[in-house]
Amino acid sequence: MSPEEWTYLVVLLISIPIGFLFKKAGPGLKRWGAAAVGLGLTLFTCGPHTLHSLVTILGTWALIQAQPCSCHALALAWTFSYLLFFRALSLLGLPTPTPFTNAVQLLLTLKLVSLASEVQDLHLAQRKEMASGFSKGPTLGLLPDVPSLMETLSYSYCYVGIMTGPFFRYRTYLDWLEQPFPGAVPSLRPLLRRAWPAPLFGLLFLLSSHLFPLEAVREDAFYARPLPARLFYMIPVFFAFRMRFYVAWIAAECGCIAAGFGAYPVGAKARAGGGPTLQCPPPSSPEKAASLEYDYETIRNIDCYSTDFCVRVRDGMRYWNMTVQWWLAQYIYKSAPTRSYVLRSAWTMLLSAYWHGLHPGYYLSFLTIPLCLAAEGRLESALRGRLSPGGQKAWDWVHWFLKMRAYDYMCMGFVLLSLADTLRYWASIYFCIHFLALAALGLGLALGGGSPSRRKAASQPTSLAPEKLREE
């Protein structure tokens, strides 16, 4: 592990006891205490580069105040434009930010775009109320009022997920501040239930990255190995990649759970990133609060089991970095300039690659996903329904195997980053996933397979093993 990775791990681990300290605190202490801790961590890891986050926050707040009815698009343009400036600092002869500054900036971009969207929704709802002449009851997820500058700063610098996620909306943050009877919300048991696989994943990461170091792929000697060895190598590289993120995201979720952050009654049917989907009245007494069953789906960032064992590429995206996937679906996919599922996915993946950085490997990997989506959608709709139940089961196993190999393949671009290194590795295995996806797409089209957007989700299971084998 690099020194930066050790720092990330320390930040994640100290967030857990800090969460227990804040859990039962009042709204004021939660707001300003959590912001003070987050700002302190930012200053400690980013130093003077903290100025970038402050400029981004002030610019977004100014846009919200100036144009509340259209601030979502303006905030998206502003934050994404600042990301370009932020990443071009070295080209401009300015000091290069630390990796921690980049992490803070990435999460801050998501939060500020979401905040602007929530303010815009509030403004539009208020205009409708004025036009209709009567006031409606509380609307699910709607803000009570436009946050002030200090409230925006406190949300932006809240220590929860400040470097690794999970992403959360301002409404989720407010619900945590105003949580009724927080002592009745369970923390320790859900935390232990969530945390138990992390040490195992950590050991597997250390072992796999030691036995199959990524740097070997950049050496000339690697390409003298036989083709099967070169093909196989991407499997442990992606395995180590997954294990590292599993540990980081589980630890980040545990920090939220310790603070009771993102806890909602099960009846609210909360979604990762978005929060409750059903109105659920707050409990009126500690006894009623204690009688409720709670979950932490709002801040759930990874479903390790479903990531590994779901069948389709499409589903694999949903279970990975789940809160960010919700953000992309809500603010990018839905507003894409086309109605085609594959083209909208391509647009979303392009902006996702840009959000991650300017390295060519991101774009090569992310823009391979729409091709895989189109291929699996056309071929599945053309062939799977014609098979017997036993044939469909065999199909699912083959589909799962190819899905994992596609993600292995795309991961190489994500970790090698440079254009030369990525293309060199893909060329050494003859761009096999690209050609396989093109062949599957061509066969699906020839057999009359329908568009992926027209397929029913129920036509295929999301995983290959019984539900009882899940991690939670």
ABEGO torsion letter per residue (X at the ends): XBAAAAAAAAAAAAAAAAAAAAAABBAAAAAAAAAAAAAAAAAAAAEAAAAAAAAAAAAAAAAAAABAAAAAAAAAAAAAAAAAAAAAAAAAGBBBBBAAAAAAAAAAAAAAAAAAAAAAAAAAAAAAAAAAGBBBBBBBGBBABBBBAAAAAAAAABABGAAAOBBBBAAAAAAAAABBGAAABBAAAAAAAAAAAAAAAAAAAAAAAAABBAAAAABAAAAABBAAAAAAAAAAAAAAAAAAAAAAAAAAAAAAAAAGBGBBBAAAGBBBGAEBABBBBBBABAAAAAABBBBAAAABABBAAAAAABABAAAAAAABGAAAAAAAAAAAAAABABABAAAAAAAAAAAAAAAAEABAAAAAAAAAAAAAAAAAAAAAAAAAAABBAAAAAAAAAAAAAAAAAAAAAAAAAAAAGBAAAAAAAAAAAGGAAAAAAAAAAAAAAAAGBBBAAABBAAABBABABBAAABAX
